Amino acid sequence: MSNNITDKGIEILTPYLIGNATLKSLDIYRNEGITDKSILLLKEIAMKSCLENIGISYTSISDENQQEIYKLLEIPTNKREIP
């Protein structure tokens, strides 16, 4: 189910997710308004939070960029740059 989240929504959420030590999963799938424009922010979120999963299927993010996010999420949290 879409929540109508867009690239602007990712921009708004980013400061709340960076440094977050409790949230483990973020499901933003089925939001076609999320595009490759958000990839840099999503990478930063992946590297600077304790998230283990970011559900980005059925967005407008390219398969290649989705794979990059999934690879970053494989990095153990103790090896990330969490502020």
HELIX and SHEET records of a PDB file:
HELIX    1   1 ASP A    7  LEU A   17  1                                  11    
HELIX    2   2 ASP A   36  SER A   38  5                                   3    
HELIX    3   3 ILE A   39  MET A   47  1                                   9    
HELIX    4   4 ASP A   63  LEU A   73  1                                  11    
HELIX    5   5 THR A   77  LYS A   79  5                                   3    
SHEET    1   A 2 SER A  25  ASP A  27  0                                        
SHEET    2   A 2 ASN A  53  GLY A  55  1                                        
END                                                                             
